[in-house]
Amino acid sequence: MSDRTYATAVVQLHAAPDDRLRAWADRVTDAAATLPGFRSVRLAVTGGGLRPAIAATFDTAAQVIAWLDSDVLDARNAEGVRRAASDVVIADGHRLPPGTAIYRHDVIDGRAGEFVGAQRDLVASTARFPGHTGTVLLAPAPGAGGDGWMSVVGFRTDGQLAAWSGSDERGRRLTRLRALLTRDFDTLAVDAPFGTILRIDHGRPLVTPGWKTAMLVLLVLYPTVMLLSRFLGPVLQGLGAQPWLSMWLSQIVSIAAMTYVLMPAATRLLSRWLDPLDGASARVSIAGAVTVAAGYAATLWLFSGVRWLDFWTHG
């Protein structure tokens, strides 16, 4: 198994002497090992502009979040090692912070030292781009089953990340790095708002095709509007809201529900189809489209056949 199956939290730290960081990390590991689902703790590679950090891996996202929320790190902070930035949780169903990209690398045996040097060279170049907040480099976790090296690159905004990702400067630096890998690096896919998934592949930002996003929005929007019209509309009218105000309030509820609950859930369910790389084949695209079309048919049947849901007769 690998971190792709498990859940990992990356915690950036303020600079401290290496011996203090190692001693601190050993105590954090001992404390974390008593928690359910613990897998490993590892310190990031430092020097040459790479940010100090610690990464903890657990079986599930809930367990790694429980570790972040526990007093383990806070107690250790009293020993002179302090957290420096927002934590990054890498797990299924968790969005990365804005401007964050995660890359996985399979390094040729015996070339790890050269790989670290290439990463430091890339970081020195990246630091000159607007909005760069730091890069963390993690060696393979103990017992990770060949999961490989992982780098976490941060910018203040997604736009700044995309500008760096597609730059010629980065492309030139990657030539040296790619020569040290058994295969090209992978990019962790991340959810973006309203049914899209963002990937950065070979320096190119890729997003879900617009037609797939439109199909998914319709699948979620139609039953949402129908149910709100049936149940919320009469309540608002009963409270004295005029039709124009009732519609406006219903739209607020609809947009909030879709943005924060319904669309993220639908995106997770259809993540492979929406993925601009994994879902790019004709077979996956057609299968997903048929699934969504079946959802259309089911909702149309439901609202045409169940009279209790008719807002036009129960308004």
C-alpha positions in Angstrom: 0.0 0.0 0.0 1.0 3.6 -0.4 0.1 7.2 0.7 -2.3 7.1 -2.2 -4.4 4.7 -0.1 -3.5 6.1 3.3 -4.0 9.7 4.6 -1.1 12.1 5.2 -0.8 15.5 6.8 2.1 17.8 6.0 2.9 20.4 8.7 5.4 23.1 7.7 7.8 24.3 10.5 9.9 27.3 11.3 13.6 26.8 10.7 15.5 25.1 13.5 18.9 23.3 13.9 18.8 19.8 12.3 19.6 18.0 15.5 16.8 19.8 17.3 14.4 18.9 14.5 15.4 15.2 14.6 15.1 15.0 18.3 11.7 16.7 18.2 10.5 14.5 15.4 11.5 11.4 17.4 9.3 12.5 20.3 6.4 13.3 17.9 6.7 9.9 16.4 6.6 8.2 19.8 3.5 10.1 20.8 1.8 9.6 17.4 2.5 5.8 17.5 0.1 5.5 20.4 -2.8 6.8 18.3 -5.2 4.5 16.2 -4.2 4.0 12.6 -0.6 5.3 12.9 1.7 4.4 10.0 4.7 6.7 10.0 6.2 10.1 10.7 9.0 11.6 8.5 10.9 14.8 8.4 11.3 16.7 5.2 14.6 17.2 3.4 16.0 20.6 4.1 18.6 22.9 2.8 18.9 24.9 -0.5 15.5 26.6 0.0 13.5 23.6 0.9 11.1 24.2 3.8 11.3 22.2 7.1 8.3 20.1 7.6 7.0 16.9 9.2 4.6 14.5 7.6 2.4 11.9 9.5 0.6 9.1 7.7 -2.4 7.3 9.2 -4.9 4.8 7.8 -7.7 7.3 7.3 -8.3 11.0 6.9 -10.3 11.1 10.2 -7.3 9.6 12.1 -4.8 12.0 10.6 -7.1 15.0 11.4 -7.5 13.7 14.9 -3.7 13.7 15.2 -3.6 17.3 13.9 -6.2 18.3 16.5 -4.6 16.5 19.3 -2.2 18.1 21.9 0.7 16.1 20.5 2.0 18.8 18.2 1.1 21.6 20.6 3.0 20.0 23.4 6.0 19.4 21.2 5.8 23.1 20.1 6.9 24.0 23.6 10.2 22.4 22.8 11.2 25.2 20.4 9.9 23.8 17.1 6.9 25.8 15.8 4.4 25.3 13.1 4.9 27.8 10.2 1.9 27.5 7.9 -1.5 25.9 7.3 -1.4 22.1 7.3 -2.0 20.1 4.1 -4.1 17.0 4.3 -3.6 14.5 1.5 -6.5 12.1 1.4 -9.4 11.0 -0.7 -12.2 13.6 -0.6 -10.0 16.4 0.8 -9.4 19.5 -1.3 -5.9 20.9 -1.3 -5.5 24.5 -0.2 -5.6 27.1 -3.0 -2.3 27.4 -4.9 -1.0 23.9 -3.7 0.3 21.2 -6.0 1.6 17.8 -5.0 4.0 15.7 -7.1 5.1 12.1 -6.7 8.5 10.9 -8.1 9.9 7.4 -8.6 13.7 8.0 -8.4 16.2 5.6 -10.0 18.1 3.5 -7.5 21.3 5.2 -6.4 20.3 8.6 -7.7 18.5 10.0 -4.7 21.3 12.5 -3.9 21.2 13.9 -7.5 17.4 14.0 -7.3 17.6 16.1 -4.1 20.1 18.4 -5.9 17.8 18.8 -8.9 14.9 19.6 -6.5 16.9 22.3 -4.8 17.8 23.7 -8.2 14.1 23.8 -9.1 13.2 25.4 -5.8 15.8 28.2 -6.3 14.1 29.0 -9.6 10.6 28.6 -8.2 11.3 31.1 -5.4 11.7 33.9 -8.0 8.1 33.5 -9.1 5.4 35.8 -7.6 3.4 34.2 -4.8 5.7 31.2 -4.0 5.2 30.3 -0.3 7.6 27.3 -0.1 8.4 23.8 -1.3 8.5 20.7 0.9 10.4 17.6 -0.2 9.6 14.2 1.5 11.6 11.0 1.1 9.5 7.7 0.8 7.7 6.8 4.0 9.0 3.7 5.8 7.2 0.7 4.5 5.4 2.8 1.8 5.8 0.0 -0.7 7.6 2.1 -3.3 5.4 5.1 -3.1 8.3 7.3 -4.0 9.3 10.8 -3.1 6.8 13.6 -2.7 7.1 17.3 -3.2 4.5 19.9 -2.0 4.7 23.2 -3.8 2.8 26.2 -2.5 1.7 29.5 -4.0 -0.8 32.1 -2.7 -3.3 31.6 -5.5 -4.2 29.0 -8.1 -3.4 31.5 -10.8 0.1 32.0 -9.6 0.6 28.2 -9.4 -0.7 27.8 -13.0 1.7 30.6 -14.2 4.6 28.8 -12.7 3.5 25.3 -13.8 3.3 26.4 -17.4 6.4 28.5 -17.5 9.4 27.8 -19.8 11.7 28.3 -16.8 10.2 25.4 -15.0 10.2 23.3 -18.1 14.0 23.8 -18.5 14.6 22.8 -14.8 12.5 19.7 -15.1 14.7 18.3 -17.9 17.4 17.5 -15.3 14.9 16.1 -12.8 13.2 13.8 -15.2 16.5 12.2 -16.2 16.7 10.9 -12.6 13.2 9.2 -12.6 12.1 5.7 -13.6 9.0 7.3 -15.2 7.5 10.8 -15.4 6.3 12.2 -12.1 2.6 12.0 -11.1 0.4 15.0 -10.1 -2.1 14.6 -7.4 -5.6 15.4 -8.7 -7.6 18.0 -6.8 -11.2 18.9 -6.8 -12.2 22.4 -8.0 -15.5 24.1 -7.6 -18.6 22.9 -9.4 -17.8 19.5 -10.8 -14.3 20.1 -12.1 -11.0 18.4 -11.3 -7.7 20.1 -11.8 -4.5 18.3 -12.7 -1.1 19.7 -13.7 0.5 17.3 -16.2 3.9 17.9 -17.7 3.6 21.5 -16.6 0.2 22.0 -18.2 -2.9 22.7 -16.1 -5.7 20.4 -17.2 -9.4 20.6 -16.1 -12.5 18.6 -16.6 -14.1 19.2 -20.0 -16.9 21.7 -19.9 -19.5 19.4 -21.3 -19.0 17.0 -18.4 -19.2 19.8 -15.9 -22.4 21.0 -17.5 -24.0 17.5 -17.5 -23.1 17.1 -13.8 -24.5 20.5 -12.8 -27.8 19.7 -14.5 -28.0 16.4 -12.8 -27.7 18.1 -9.4 -29.5 21.4 -10.1 -32.8 19.9 -11.4 -33.8 17.9 -8.3 -32.4 20.7 -6.0 -34.7 23.3 -7.6 -37.7 21.0 -7.7 -37.4 20.1 -4.0 -36.8 23.7 -2.9 -39.8 24.8 -4.9 -41.9 22.1 -3.3 -40.9 22.5 0.3 -39.0 25.8 0.9 -41.1 28.0 -1.4 -44.4 27.4 0.4 -42.7 28.0 3.8 -41.3 31.3 2.6 -44.7 32.4 1.2 -46.4 31.4 4.4 -44.0 33.7 6.2 -45.2 36.5 4.0 -42.4 36.7 1.5 -43.4 38.1 -1.9 -42.7 35.8 -4.9 -39.7 37.8 -6.1 -38.2 37.6 -2.6 -39.1 34.0 -2.1 -37.3 33.1 -5.4 -34.2 35.1 -4.4 -34.0 33.4 -1.0 -34.5 30.0 -2.6 -31.6 30.7 -5.0 -29.4 31.5 -2.1 -30.2 28.2 -0.5 -29.8 26.3 -3.8 -26.4 27.9 -4.5 -25.1 27.3 -1.0 -26.2 23.6 -1.0 -24.7 22.9 -4.4 -21.4 24.7 -3.7 -20.7 23.3 -0.3 -22.5 19.9 -0.2 -24.1 18.5 -3.3 -21.6 19.3 -6.0 -18.5 18.2 -4.0 -20.4 14.9 -3.2 -21.3 14.3 -6.8 -17.8 15.2 -7.9 -16.4 12.5 -5.6 -18.9 9.9 -6.8 -18.0 10.6 -10.5 -14.3 11.5 -9.9 -12.9 9.1 -12.4 -15.2 10.3 -15.2 -14.5 14.0 -14.4 -10.7 13.5 -14.1 -9.1 15.1 -17.2 -6.5 12.3 -17.4 -8.1 9.2 -16.0 -11.4 10.1 -17.6 -10.0 11.1 -21.0 -10.6 7.8 -22.8 -13.7 7.4 -25.0 -14.8 4.3 -23.0 -14.7 6.1 -19.6 -16.3 9.3 -21.1 -19.2 7.4 -22.7 -19.8 5.2 -19.6 -19.9 8.2 -17.4 -22.2 10.1 -19.7 -24.6 7.1 -19.8 -24.6 7.0 -16.0 -25.4 10.7 -15.8 -28.2 10.3 -18.4 -29.6 7.5 -16.4 -29.7 9.9 -13.4 -31.6 12.3 -15.6 -34.2 9.6 -16.4 -34.5 8.7 -12.8 -35.2 12.2 -11.6 -37.6 12.9 -14.5 -39.5 9.7 -13.6 -39.5 10.6 -9.9 -40.9 14.1 -10.3 -43.4 13.1 -13.1 -44.7 10.1 -11.2 -44.8 11.1 -7.5 -47.6 13.6 -7.2 -46.7 14.5 -3.7 -43.5 16.2 -5.1 -45.4 18.4 -7.5 -44.8 22.0 -6.4 -47.3 23.2 -8.9 -50.2 21.4 -7.2 -49.0 21.8 -3.6 -47.8 25.4 -3.7 
